[in-house]
Amino acid sequence: MTGPVIRLEGVQFRWRPQESPVLDIPLLEVERGERLFLQGPSGSGKSTLLNLLGGIARPEAGRVEVLGRDLAALSGAARDAFRADHVGFVFQMFNLVPYLSAVENVLLPCRFSARRRRAAEAAGGLASEARRLLGHMGLNENRVDGRTVAELSVGQQQRVAAARAMIGGPEIVIADEPTSSLDAEAQERFLALLFDEAARTGATLLFVSHDTRLGGGFGRALALADINRASAVAA
Amino acid sequence: MTFGTILHLTWRSLRNRRATAGLTLFALAVSVMLVLGVEKLRTEAKASFANTISGTDLIVGARSGSVQLLLYSVFRIGNATNNISWSSYQALASHPDVAWAVPLSLGDSHRGFRVLGTTADYFAHYRYGRRHALAFAGGKAFDDLFDAVIGAEVARALGYQVGDAIVVAHGLGGEGFAAHADKPFRVSGILAKTGTPVDRTVHVSLRAIEAIHVDWRGGARQPGLGVPADRLRGMDLQPRQVTAVLLGVKSRFAAFKLQRWINEYRGEPLLAVLPGVALQELWDLMGTAEAALAAVSIAVVAAGLLGMVTMLLAGLNERRREMAVLRAVGARPLHLFTLLVCEATALAVGGALIGLGLLYLALMAARPLLDAHFGLFIDIAAPTVRDLTILGAVVLAGAMAGAVPAFRAYRQSLADGMMVRL
């Protein structure tokens, strides 16, 4: 497959019909393997954009294409399955299911996506692949085993979440403010690990943050305000 | 695969909230135990009740109601309004269809226990439960005029042993105000426990009943008429009347014919009832209480399930992030719905099983007490089909009640998506 991994065209979205649109994006294309930094303050429609890309929200106008598939053409269940197969997410905080262990959290996508489970199995087995990713994120076994994820520090939790987003090699990894609850040093380390792993799997990385200082290491940096015509109205 | 994941999540999620989930489980288990326990008691009471008398084909008394006749003749509750004359008894006993006839004479008491005048045939023909005959735990049937055979409960409550002397009171009041103290009885035998009113009865011979009333006229002692006990032994103590008669027939088919013959008996107005029919009639009278009991236990289960729904609903708000995470890794809203229904179902199944276990523990603990105090011997057996139906209904109701929080989780996950704005 050639062409952009993500393509938004003429996308409009509003929460309620009488409200003004939150998003109005004439065009956004993200190429395969790209590392895109998307900057926007909170309230600029970032979350909405991610919900559109995840197939959780549907635009009222325009097309959202992910890996060449028009998400609007898929049923709700198919969009959920598509997301499970192809997109890994890391959020700002509370990424983990509190009652599962770190390894079980990392393996969650493999529970909902047969494709990612097969990929992880092919990479050396589910548990060992999860451990490998955790180790790569600087969390070796004795730091996470036998502890509930709630006992991990916020930085450690974010790294578990990153390992989860990467397992089974999804084509797209979307990170939404994953570092904003980390201190500067931890932020750098986290970004480095994220880049490393994305480069290894060839995943396209879409990184969303309000913090412009983080944009340095990315291949391309965009301000949401520049591509979203609705942001002027919202502000 | 996905369903296996959801079951795994169900288990881990409940384990994570083991304090609240445990309490909910316990409440459900107690309610299930109550429902099964009430059901068990009801069936056991009914069985014990129906087992009070068996092997007797007809009970005959003066004409009144069949339930009343059953109550005074078998359960020793209430009094006969009229007696049967001795000649009618003899006519019954000599009827060609009658295999055996046992006369019963009631009206006296001993320290709160009824005294029953009868013949030694009573011990041969009275049957209870699955045709169990009366057995002697000690001693033997009455032989002498002043011999008495006491039921197991009488012996236990009053601490009597074979050979003890007892005094029978006239009428059913307490001791002392009209005691036949001049004619003491001797305990000749103690019956083995039966779980029927027999346990609470003092049995003496019909002649003994006559004997203690020889010097009584119209319910009061005649002054100067005191007859020494020794002289009584030589007297003709033919009873003039009896209270009721238990009949056995030669062939089962004869019972109905005989019943009709008795009910149309010319000599005096008599009533013959089939014990099984009368027992059923009496039990039906208690139908309302039975229904009320069932309603209460159902309400208890409903309260338990309500508690469970409350717990799951209350937990949903703090689980919004967890739901959002699951959505982000690919769970469909339907999966979250299923997760909540599974949690409810798991709690219901756990409650049902633990409740069943608690029931057996409670039964084992309560059995000796029920046996000793109420003469109710509970048979501890495997769950009946009805028990399993109740358990199934609880699980089903639990799963259905789980749909309430599940639907809320479903709606919530649709609204929240992958990100919770709190």
Interface residues (C-beta under 8 A of the other chain):
Chain A: S47 L50 N51 G54 I56 A57 G76 A77 D80 A81 R83 A84 D85 F89 F91 F94 N95 L96 V97 P98 Y99 L100 E104 L108 P109 R111 F112 S113 A114 R117 R164 D176
Chain B: M1 T2 T5 L9 R12 S13 R15 N16 R17 R321 E322 V325 L326 R327 A328 V329 G330 A331 R332 P333 L334 H335 G417 M418 M419 V420 R421
